[in-house]
C-alpha cells in the first residue's frame, strides 16, 4: 500500500529534481550496503539518498520514525515502504533484475516480502555492515 507523498522538487529537498528516489538510513551500515547493491542494478533511473539529508520528511508523508524503521521508494506522489519499495526500485533496472523486481511486487510474493523485510529490519543491527576495504570483495 502506498502512502501519500508530495515530493517537492527543489535543490534543498536533496532530490535534485529526480521524480523517483530511494530513501534509506545513512547511519545504518547494513542499509547503506543494500542501498548500494540496489543502486548498482538500477543505475540512474532511481536516485539513492540517506534520509538524514532531508530537512522536511513530512513533505513525503513520512516521519523520522518511519525512515528509521524502513526504506522508502518515492515515485511521483507515492511512497512505497520496505520490501515493496525495494521491489519497485528493482523493477526500474534492466534485464533479468527488472523481472525479479516485478516478480517481488506480485501480490502473493509481496506479502512474504513484507514479512521478511520486517524481520530483517528489526534485526539489522545484528547483521553485517559493509567492510571499509571493499577491495577484499573484488578479489
C-alpha positions in Angstrom: 0.0 0.0 0.0 1.4 3.4 -1.0 1.4 6.2 1.5 0.5 9.6 0.2 3.6 11.7 -0.5 4.2 15.0 -2.3 7.8 15.3 -3.3 8.9 18.9 -3.7 11.4 19.3 -6.5 13.9 21.9 -5.3 17.6 21.7 -4.5 17.1 21.9 -0.8 15.0 18.8 -0.8 18.1 16.7 -1.7 16.2 15.1 -4.5 17.6 17.5 -7.1 14.5 17.3 -9.3 14.5 13.5 -9.6 10.9 12.2 -9.6 11.9 8.8 -8.3 14.2 8.3 -5.4 15.0 5.7 -2.7 15.3 7.0 0.9 17.3 4.8 3.4 19.0 5.2 6.8 22.5 6.5 6.0 23.7 5.8 9.6 23.0 2.1 9.2 25.8 0.1 7.6 23.6 -2.7 6.6 21.2 -0.3 5.0 24.0 1.5 3.1 25.2 -1.9 1.8 21.9 -2.9 0.4 21.1 0.6 -1.0 24.4 0.4 -2.8 23.7 -3.1 -4.1 20.3 -1.9 -5.4 21.8 1.3 -6.9 24.3 -0.7 -8.9 21.4 -2.6 -10.5 19.0 0.3 -11.2 21.6 2.8 -12.3 20.4 6.4 -12.8 16.7 5.6 -13.0 16.4 6.0 -9.2 18.4 8.4 -7.0 19.5 7.0 -3.7 19.5 9.3 -0.7 20.0 8.9 3.0 17.1 10.3 5.0 19.5 12.4 7.0 19.8 15.0 4.2 16.2 15.9 4.2 15.0 18.9 6.3 11.4 18.0 6.0 10.3 14.4 5.6 6.7 15.4 6.2 6.5 16.6 2.5 6.6 12.9 1.6 4.1 12.0 4.3 7.0 10.4 6.4 8.4 10.9 9.8 11.9 10.2 11.2 10.4 7.1 12.9 9.2 5.9 9.5 12.5 6.2 7.8 14.4 4.8 10.8 12.4 1.6 10.6 12.2 1.1 6.8 13.5 2.4 3.5 11.1 4.1 1.1 10.8 4.5 -2.7 9.3 7.8 -3.6 7.6 7.8 -7.1 5.8 10.9 -8.0 3.2 11.3 -5.3 3.5 7.8 -3.8 5.8 6.4 -1.1 6.4 2.6 -1.1 7.7 1.1 2.1 10.2 -1.6 2.8 10.2 -4.6 0.5 7.6 -3.1 -1.8 9.9 -0.1 -2.4 12.8 -2.3 -2.9 10.9 -4.4 -5.5 9.6 -1.3 -7.3 13.0 0.2 -7.5 14.5 -3.1 -8.8 11.7 -3.1 -11.5 13.3 0.0 -12.9 16.6 -1.9 -13.7 17.5 -3.6 -16.9 17.4 -7.3 -18.0 16.7 -10.1 -15.5 16.7 -7.7 -12.5 13.7 -5.9 -13.9 11.8 -9.2 -14.0 12.9 -10.1 -10.4 11.6 -6.7 -9.3 8.3 -7.3 -11.0 8.0 -10.8 -9.5 8.7 -9.4 -6.0 5.9 -6.9 -6.4 3.3 -9.5 -7.2 0.6 -9.5 -4.5 1.3 -13.0 -3.3 5.0 -12.5 -3.2 4.6 -9.0 -1.8 3.1 -10.4 1.5 6.1 -12.8 2.0 8.5 -10.0 1.1 6.8 -7.7 3.7 7.2 -10.2 6.4 10.8 -11.0 5.6 11.6 -7.2 5.4 10.1 -6.5 8.8 12.1 -9.4 10.3 15.4 -8.2 8.7 14.7 -4.5 9.6 14.1 -5.4 13.3 17.4 -7.2 13.4 19.6 -5.1 11.1 21.9 -4.1 13.9 22.9 -7.7 14.3 23.6 -8.1 10.6 27.0 -7.5 8.9 27.7 -4.0 7.7 29.9 -3.3 4.7 33.7 -3.5 5.0 35.7 -0.3 4.8 38.1 -2.1 2.5 35.9 -3.2 -0.4 39.0 -4.3 -2.5 38.8 -7.5 -0.5 35.4 -8.2 -2.0 36.7 -7.7 -5.6 39.3 -10.4 -5.5 
